[in-house]
Amino acid sequence: MTLVPFDPDRAAAPPASAEDWPAQMRRVAEHQDREAFGRLFAHFAPRVKSYLMRSGSLEEAAEELAQETLVTVWRKAALFNPAQAAVSTWIFTIARHLRVDAARRHRLDGAGDECFEFDALEADQPSVPEQLDATRLARRVRDALHRLPPEQAQVLRLSFYDEEPHARIAAELGIPLGTVKSRMRLAVSHLRKLLDL
């Protein structure tokens, strides 16, 4: 058992109860009450810092983020809604968002680039065998398209190559939408047979 030394200053000011935090937030939001904010800061800043350190932040970064969190609480106190969340939940959510933003900035600023293996990156372009396969397949598709009935090939080209929606194809060709769809189905079915897919 550990004995905590008596602190007369602590005894003089009763600690704010859990129910008191929404009232403190309201005082900050409505009156920019520095005393209420001081209570919030004194209670939550060390807890937020501890949470951030347990989440992997270094002590200095956790200290900065905890202060930034409470500054955000001061600025955005009017946005707090006690019907949606407890004060602690709202504050720790702000802290978590700031930590995620800081981690993103850290990555975007290039931190850690010295450890990154650029040689391990794969090339953006396909390999030579993949390129040859793609060329052969493109030739087979082109040949198969020439073997389709012209009305099927036409709707297929408009849909896949020109990326036209079926309704626009119907309007362009002056045929019903159902006819476009049935021609598409037939064309795809024929292509599968021609390509042995």
C-alpha positions in Angstrom: 0.0 0.0 0.0 1.3 3.4 -0.9 0.6 6.5 1.1 0.0 9.7 -0.8 1.3 12.8 1.0 -1.3 15.4 2.0 -1.5 18.4 -0.4 -3.4 21.3 1.1 -4.0 23.0 -2.3 -5.6 19.8 -3.6 -7.8 19.6 -0.6 -9.0 23.2 -1.0 -10.3 22.7 -4.6 -12.6 19.7 -4.9 -11.8 17.6 -8.0 -14.2 18.0 -10.9 -16.5 15.0 -11.1 -17.2 13.2 -14.3 -20.6 15.0 -14.5 -18.8 18.3 -14.2 -16.9 18.0 -17.5 -19.8 18.9 -19.8 -20.4 22.0 -17.6 -16.7 23.0 -17.9 -16.9 22.5 -21.7 -20.0 24.7 -21.8 -18.3 27.4 -19.9 -15.3 27.3 -22.3 -17.6 27.2 -25.4 -20.0 30.0 -24.3 -17.7 32.3 -22.2 -14.2 31.4 -23.2 -13.8 30.7 -19.4 -10.0 30.3 -18.8 -10.6 28.7 -15.3 -12.8 26.0 -16.8 -10.3 25.4 -19.6 -7.5 25.2 -17.0 -9.4 22.4 -15.2 -9.9 20.6 -18.5 -6.2 21.0 -19.4 -4.9 19.9 -16.0 -7.1 16.8 -16.0 -6.9 15.7 -19.7 -3.5 16.8 -21.0 -1.5 14.3 -18.9 -4.0 11.5 -19.8 -3.8 12.4 -23.5 0.0 12.4 -23.4 0.0 9.0 -21.7 -2.5 7.6 -24.3 -0.3 8.9 -27.2 2.8 7.4 -25.7 1.1 4.0 -25.3 0.0 4.4 -28.9 3.6 4.6 -30.0 4.4 8.3 -30.0 7.8 9.4 -28.5 7.5 11.5 -25.3 8.3 14.8 -27.0 5.8 14.2 -29.9 3.2 13.1 -27.4 3.7 16.2 -25.3 3.3 18.4 -28.5 0.2 16.5 -29.7 -1.4 16.6 -26.2 -1.0 20.4 -26.2 -2.3 20.7 -29.7 -5.3 18.5 -28.7 -6.2 20.9 -25.8 -5.7 23.9 -28.0 -8.2 22.4 -30.4 -10.6 21.8 -27.5 -10.3 25.5 -26.7 -11.0 26.6 -30.3 -13.7 24.1 -31.0 -15.5 23.8 -27.6 -18.7 25.0 -29.2 -18.7 21.9 -31.4 -18.9 19.6 -28.4 -22.3 17.9 -28.1 -22.9 16.0 -24.8 -25.7 14.1 -26.4 -23.3 12.5 -28.8 -20.2 11.7 -26.7 -18.6 12.1 -23.3 -16.1 14.9 -22.9 -13.3 12.4 -22.6 -14.4 10.5 -25.7 -14.5 13.7 -27.7 -11.0 14.9 -26.5 -9.4 11.5 -27.1 -10.9 11.4 -30.6 -9.3 14.7 -31.3 -6.0 13.4 -30.0 -6.3 10.3 -32.2 -7.1 12.3 -35.3 -4.1 14.6 -34.7 -1.8 11.6 -34.2 -2.9 10.1 -37.5 -2.5 13.4 -39.2 1.0 13.8 -37.7 2.0 10.3 -38.8 0.8 11.1 -42.4 2.7 14.3 -42.5 5.8 12.5 -41.2 5.5 10.0 -44.0 4.8 12.6 -46.7 7.7 14.8 -45.5 10.0 11.9 -46.4 10.8 10.7 -42.9 12.2 7.3 -43.1 13.2 7.5 -46.8 16.8 6.6 -45.9 15.6 3.1 -45.0 13.5 2.6 -48.0 14.8 0.1 -50.6 14.0 1.7 -54.0 15.7 -1.2 -55.7 13.1 -3.5 -54.3 10.3 -1.7 -56.2 8.9 -3.6 -59.1 8.9 -1.9 -62.5 5.7 -0.2 -63.5 5.8 -1.8 -67.0 4.9 -5.4 -67.6 7.7 -7.9 -68.3 8.6 -8.8 -71.8 6.7 -12.2 -71.7 3.6 -10.3 -70.3 3.9 -7.8 -73.1 4.1 -10.6 -75.7 1.0 -12.3 -74.2 -0.9 -9.0 -74.2 0.0 -8.4 -77.9 -1.1 -11.9 -78.9 -4.3 -11.5 -77.0 -5.0 -8.1 -78.6 -4.5 -9.6 -82.0 -6.8 -12.5 -81.3 -9.5 -10.1 -80.0 -9.2 -7.9 -83.1 -9.5 -11.0 -85.4 -12.5 -12.2 -83.4 -14.2 -8.8 -83.7 -13.9 -9.0 -87.5 -15.6 -12.3 -87.4 -18.6 -11.0 -85.5 -21.8 -9.8 -87.3 -21.4 -6.1 -88.0 -24.3 -5.0 -85.8 -22.8 -6.9 -82.8 -19.3 -5.6 -83.4 -20.6 -2.1 -83.7 -22.3 -2.1 -80.2 -19.3 -3.8 -78.7 -16.9 -1.2 -80.1 -19.1 1.7 -79.0 -19.4 0.2 -75.5 -15.9 -1.1 -74.7 -13.6 1.1 -76.9 -15.6 4.3 -76.9 -16.9 3.8 -73.4 -20.4 4.8 -74.4 -23.3 3.9 -72.1 -25.9 1.6 -73.5 -28.6 4.4 -73.6 -26.4 6.6 -75.7 -25.6 3.8 -78.1 -29.3 3.2 -78.5 -29.9 6.9 -79.2 -26.9 7.1 -81.7 -28.0 4.0 -83.6 -31.7 4.8 -83.4 -32.5 1.4 -81.9 -34.3 0.3 -78.7 -32.2 0.0 -75.6 -33.2 -3.7 -75.3 -31.8 -4.4 -78.7 -28.4 -2.8 -77.7 -28.3 -5.1 -74.6 -29.3 -8.2 -76.5 -26.6 -7.5 -79.2 -24.1 -6.9 -76.5 -24.9 -10.3 -74.9 -24.7 -12.1 -78.2 -21.4 -10.3 -79.1 -19.8 -11.3 -75.8 -21.1 -14.9 -76.1 -19.7 -15.1 -79.7 -16.3 -13.6 -78.6 -16.0 -16.1 -75.8 -16.5 -19.0 -78.3 -14.1 -17.5 -80.8 -11.4 -16.9 -78.2 -12.1 -20.2 -76.4 -12.6 -18.5 -73.0 
